[in-house]
Amino acid sequence: MSKYVLIGIPATGKSTIGKRAAEILKMPFYNTDEMACERMTPEQQMRLLSLSGVERFEREQYAIIVELAKLDKPAIIEVWPESALIPEHIKVIKKIGTIIYIKRDIESALAQVRKRKNRMFMQGLNTGHKIDMQAEAVKLYAKEISHYEALADMTLNNNGSEREAVEKLVAMIREHR
């Protein structure tokens, strides 16, 4: 059974186009970020910015990836951007199925983040300026693009409209089946 794993930096459209493609293809869609958060208490979620919180989130992500690798039906699975960089996670991701890297240029990804209403800001310790945590995550993961490219079986360039990206993903999956 064919399963497809979507990887990429934040704000590339993995969730949006993955969900829509899954609906069109009548396949389940799994978002490991959402699943990990559902397994954590609100207090644990609040600690995600601490080292112990991140470690807990990473363990949940790994457990979910292992569970999803055991699925015996087609599915589209979006993984946490960090999972595509952690060797232990990568070993399991490679066993799940076809890995599709959703690629978007950095400026477009940052523009997407700036449109979001639920952005999280922190106060810079040294400067006192507001720091956009989601934009910083995009910039941080963008430094690792070569890892995403090396892990992927296929790449979907998502610099057009959402509709175009969904159509491309659906076509890629249909051709691959």
Backbone torsions as a table, in degrees:
resi	resn	phi	psi	omega
1	MET	NA	137.2	-176.4
2	SER	-87.2	126.6	172.4
3	LYS	-120.8	147.5	-176.4
4	TYR	-125.6	126.9	-178.0
5	VAL	-107.1	123.0	178.5
6	LEU	-95.4	126.1	177.4
7	ILE	-124.6	162.1	176.2
8	GLY	152.3	170.6	179.7
9	ILE	-70.8	165.1	177.2
10	PRO	-59.3	150.2	173.6
11	ALA	69.9	28.4	176.0
12	THR	-97.6	-8.5	178.0
13	GLY	102.7	12.1	-177.8
14	LYS	-54.7	-49.7	-178.4
15	SER	-66.8	-50.9	-174.5
16	THR	-61.6	-53.6	-177.2
17	ILE	-75.9	-30.5	177.4
18	GLY	-63.0	-46.4	179.0
19	LYS	-61.7	-46.6	-177.7
20	ARG	-65.5	-41.7	178.5
21	ALA	-63.8	-41.3	179.4
22	ALA	-60.7	-41.2	177.8
23	GLU	-61.3	-46.9	-178.8
24	ILE	-62.8	-41.6	-177.5
25	LEU	-84.7	-2.4	-178.9
26	LYS	55.9	49.2	178.1
27	MET	-121.8	151.5	174.0
28	PRO	-71.0	151.5	176.7
29	PHE	-119.4	132.1	178.6
30	TYR	-122.3	130.8	176.6
31	ASN	-114.5	110.4	-174.6
32	THR	-66.7	-27.6	176.0
33	ASP	-63.0	-50.6	-179.7
34	GLU	-62.0	-41.7	-178.8
35	MET	-64.2	-41.1	178.9
36	ALA	-64.7	-42.4	179.4
37	CYS	-64.4	-37.9	178.6
38	GLU	-62.7	-27.6	-179.0
39	ARG	-85.3	-8.0	-177.9
40	MET	-104.4	146.2	175.7
41	THR	-71.8	161.5	176.5
42	PRO	-56.5	-36.1	178.8
43	GLU	-65.6	-41.4	178.2
44	GLN	-65.8	-37.5	177.8
45	GLN	-64.5	-37.8	179.1
46	MET	-64.8	-26.3	-179.0
47	ARG	-88.4	8.6	-177.6
48	LEU	-60.3	-22.5	178.7
49	LEU	-82.8	-8.1	177.3
50	SER	-93.3	161.7	179.8
51	LEU	-60.2	-43.5	-179.5
52	SER	-66.1	-34.0	178.1
53	GLY	-67.3	-42.8	178.9
54	VAL	-65.6	-41.3	178.0
55	GLU	-61.6	-41.5	178.2
56	ARG	-63.3	-44.7	179.6
57	PHE	-61.6	-42.2	179.1
58	GLU	-62.4	-42.1	177.6
59	ARG	-63.0	-42.0	178.3
60	GLU	-63.4	-43.3	178.7
61	GLN	-57.9	-46.8	-178.7
62	TYR	-61.2	-46.2	-179.8
63	ALA	-59.8	-40.9	-180.0
64	ILE	-67.0	-42.4	179.2
65	ILE	-61.4	-42.4	177.9
66	VAL	-60.8	-44.5	178.9
67	GLU	-61.6	-45.5	-177.4
68	LEU	-68.7	-27.9	177.1
69	ALA	-64.3	-24.5	-178.2
70	LYS	-86.4	-6.4	178.8
71	LEU	-57.2	140.1	178.1
72	ASP	-111.2	31.6	178.0
73	LYS	-141.0	158.6	177.1
74	PRO	-61.6	147.7	179.0
75	ALA	-163.8	159.8	170.4
76	ILE	-112.5	127.3	-174.3
77	ILE	-125.3	122.2	175.0
78	GLU	-98.1	127.1	179.0
79	VAL	-106.6	154.4	175.3
80	TRP	-53.7	134.5	-178.9
81	PRO	-51.3	-36.5	-178.7
82	GLU	-67.9	-29.9	-178.1
83	SER	-59.7	-32.6	179.9
84	ALA	-75.3	0.7	-179.6
85	LEU	-117.2	-9.4	-176.5
86	ILE	-98.5	116.9	-175.5
87	PRO	-51.0	-42.4	180.0
88	GLU	-61.7	-41.3	179.0
89	HIS	-68.9	-42.2	-177.0
90	ILE	-58.6	-41.2	179.9
91	LYS	-56.3	-41.6	-179.3
92	VAL	-76.1	-42.1	-180.0
93	ILE	-56.2	-41.4	-179.8
94	LYS	-63.0	-26.5	-179.8
95	LYS	-83.8	-18.1	-175.5
96	ILE	-67.1	-49.6	-176.3
97	GLY	167.6	-149.1	-177.9
98	THR	-75.9	130.5	-178.2
99	ILE	-101.1	123.1	-178.9
100	ILE	-115.3	119.5	177.9
101	TYR	-87.2	118.5	176.1
102	ILE	-90.3	112.2	-173.2
103	LYS	-109.0	132.9	176.6
104	ARG	-142.1	142.7	179.5
105	ASP	-65.8	150.9	-171.7
106	ILE	-59.2	-43.0	-179.2
107	GLU	-62.4	-38.3	176.9
108	SER	-67.2	-39.4	177.6
109	ALA	-63.9	-43.4	178.7
110	LEU	-65.3	-38.7	177.3
111	ALA	-62.4	-38.6	177.8
112	GLN	-63.1	-43.0	179.1
113	VAL	-61.8	-42.8	-177.0
114	ARG	-65.6	-20.7	177.8
115	LYS	-78.2	-20.2	-174.8
116	ARG	-68.6	141.4	-179.6
117	LYS	-84.9	-27.4	-173.9
118	ASN	-100.6	43.4	-179.5
119	ARG	-73.6	149.9	-179.0
120	MET	-110.6	128.4	179.6
121	PHE	-116.7	150.0	173.8
122	MET	-129.7	157.2	177.3
123	GLN	-86.5	126.5	177.2
124	GLY	-66.1	131.4	-177.3
125	LEU	-64.9	-43.9	-176.0
126	ASN	-85.3	-34.7	-173.7
127	THR	-100.8	-26.0	-175.6
128	GLY	80.8	-4.3	179.4
129	HIS	-77.1	153.2	175.2
130	LYS	-70.8	136.8	177.6
131	ILE	-114.9	124.6	177.9
132	ASP	-81.9	106.0	-173.6
133	MET	-65.0	-36.3	179.6
134	GLN	-70.1	-39.6	176.5
135	ALA	-65.1	-38.5	178.2
136	GLU	-65.4	-36.2	177.9
137	ALA	-64.5	-41.7	177.5
138	VAL	-58.9	-47.9	-179.1
139	LYS	-63.1	-40.5	-179.3
140	LEU	-64.6	-50.7	-178.9
141	TYR	-68.4	-28.2	178.6
142	ALA	-59.3	-26.2	177.6
143	LYS	-69.1	-14.3	-175.8
144	GLU	-107.0	14.3	-175.1
145	ILE	-54.1	-37.7	-178.8
146	SER	-60.5	-31.2	178.0
147	HIS	-69.2	-40.3	178.4
148	TYR	-64.7	-44.3	-179.5
149	GLU	-61.8	-41.6	-178.6
150	ALA	-68.2	-32.9	-178.3
151	LEU	-77.5	-27.6	-171.8
152	ALA	-73.6	144.0	170.2
153	ASP	-87.0	-30.1	-179.8
154	MET	-143.3	156.9	177.4
155	THR	-126.9	133.7	175.3
156	LEU	-113.8	116.9	176.9
157	ASN	-81.6	121.3	-176.7
158	ASN	-116.2	68.8	176.4
159	ASN	-114.2	7.3	177.6
160	GLY	-104.2	-146.9	-179.4
161	SER	-80.9	164.2	177.0
162	GLU	-61.2	-42.9	179.7
163	ARG	-58.6	-44.9	179.2
164	GLU	-61.5	-42.2	-179.2
165	ALA	-65.0	-41.6	178.3
166	VAL	-62.9	-45.5	179.5
167	GLU	-60.4	-41.7	178.6
168	LYS	-62.9	-44.5	-178.4
169	LEU	-65.5	-44.3	178.2
170	VAL	-59.7	-45.4	-179.9
171	ALA	-63.0	-42.0	178.6
172	MET	-59.7	-46.3	-178.4
173	ILE	-67.8	-42.7	179.0
174	ARG	-62.3	-41.3	178.8
175	GLU	-66.0	-35.1	-177.2
176	HIS	-73.9	-31.5	-177.2
177	ARG	-65.3	NA	NA
